[in-house]
Amino acid sequence: MIGESLVDAYLERIGAERPERADSAALRRLQERHVLSVPFENLDYHFDQDTDIVMDERVLDKIVHLRRGGGCYEINPALGLLLEALGYTVSILPAQVHRPDGLGSRQGHLVLRVDLPDGSSWLVDAGFRRNSRRPLRIGLAGPQQDPHGSYELHETAEGLQLDLDGTPLYLVDPRPCRIEDFGPTLWWFRTCPGSPFRQDLFCSLPTIEGRVTLKGNVLTRTERGERTRQVLADDAAVLAAYERYFGFRLDRLPTPPVLPEGSTGVQLD
């Protein structure tokens, strides 16, 4: 359990007040503030190979104090630690992401299940490029409307299927697991040339009315359906963009990946 001072710092980081009780309304506010404050990014995959990517309490230093983001293996465990410290019952669940060639690995994505005293259960995910802004009710039939689209959870024989606007996103295994179970897949994402996290360099954050994404030196901003694209002039401009749009400073830039022939990289917009 993380300490009270770190909880306060975490809440300040995401611009959220400490909830009076661990209920669904507070959970909704906490996820929304988290999604709008902590970017989905893979910069550490492109610094030196000895750069640590951790999933335990050490990740809080990166997200809270350095004001960085990360992938699902970093963002969702950190959010889970915050929710537990605030009195929520949290489980870690593995998920398989739908890809063009079929379902990915069984630990390819990490999500949270939050169970409340009123008997309701919620899918919480702040670390997927197309995640909902607010928690999704597990066991609720039909679409659930969210600022990021229309989500629907389906109970299937294989697990809990999540769709966005009719498109399958991922399949959740409802059996809780340990954070350590994701170690081999993290190693693959970290080291394999075929890993999507190795094939692109990105930092992306939803806003109230759109999204801002920095891929290499290309800054894309979307607001109310209008998209602008800007190629930044030099390294200084890229460093300034990280600070201006995502709220953190870097003392150097990561090494851009060399994309395989014909690849367009990770789609974030």
SULDA-V350261 format. One record per pair of residues at least 6 apart in sequence whose C-alpha atoms are under 7 Angstrom apart, sorted by the first residue. I is the first residue (numbers start at 1). GAP is how many residues later the second one is. Records with the same first field share a line. If there is no record, write none. Layout:
I: GAP, GAP
This chain:
1: 84
2: 83
7: 75
9: 55
10: 54
11: 6, 7
13: 51
14: 19, 20, 23
15: 18
16: 14, 17
19: 7
22: 64, 65, 66
23: 93
28: 106, 107
31: 95, 102, 103, 104
32: 101, 102
34: 92
35: 91, 98
36: 169, 170, 171
38: 30, 31
39: 30, 31, 164, 165, 166, 207
40: 29, 30, 31, 87, 89, 163, 164, 165
41: 28, 29, 30, 161, 162, 163
42: 28, 29, 155, 159, 160, 161
43: 158, 159, 211
44: 7
45: 145, 152, 153
46: 208, 209, 210
47: 207, 208
54: 20
55: 18, 19, 22, 124
59: 15, 19
60: 18
62: 6
63: 6
66: 182
67: 180, 181
68: 180
69: 6
71: 56
72: 37, 38, 55, 56
73: 37
75: 51, 52
76: 35, 36, 49, 50, 51
80: 10, 32
84: 6
88: 26
89: 25, 26, 27
90: 22, 23, 24, 25
91: 21, 22, 23, 85
92: 18, 19, 20, 21, 84, 85, 86
93: 17, 18, 19, 20, 79, 80, 81, 82, 83, 84
94: 12, 13, 15, 16, 17, 78, 79
95: 11, 12, 13, 14, 15, 75, 76, 77, 78
96: 7, 8, 9, 10, 11, 12, 13, 74, 75, 76
97: 6, 7, 11, 12, 72, 73, 74
98: 6, 70, 71, 72
107: 75, 78
108: 77
111: 13, 14
112: 11, 12, 13
113: 8, 9, 10, 11
114: 7, 8, 9
115: 6, 7
121: 16, 17
122: 13, 14, 15, 16
123: 12, 13, 14, 15
124: 11, 12
125: 6
129: 139
132: 14, 16
133: 13, 14, 15
134: 12
138: 15
142: 10
143: 7, 8, 9
144: 6, 7, 8
145: 6
149: 15, 16
150: 14, 15
151: 11, 12, 13, 14
152: 10, 11, 12
153: 7, 8, 9, 10
154: 6, 7, 8
155: 6
159: 12, 13, 14, 15
160: 11, 12, 13, 14
161: 9, 10, 11
162: 6, 7, 8, 9
163: 6
189: 6, 8
196: 70
198: 59
199: 58, 59, 60, 66
200: 57, 65, 66
201: 14, 15, 55, 56
202: 12, 13, 14
203: 10, 11, 12
204: 8, 9, 10
205: 6, 7, 8
206: 6
209: 14, 15
210: 12, 13, 14
211: 10, 11, 12
212: 8, 9, 10
213: 6, 7, 8
214: 6
216: 40
217: 14, 15, 21
218: 11, 12, 13, 14
219: 10, 11, 12
220: 7, 8, 9, 10
221: 6, 7, 8
222: 6
232: 6
239: 11
242: 6, 7
243: 6
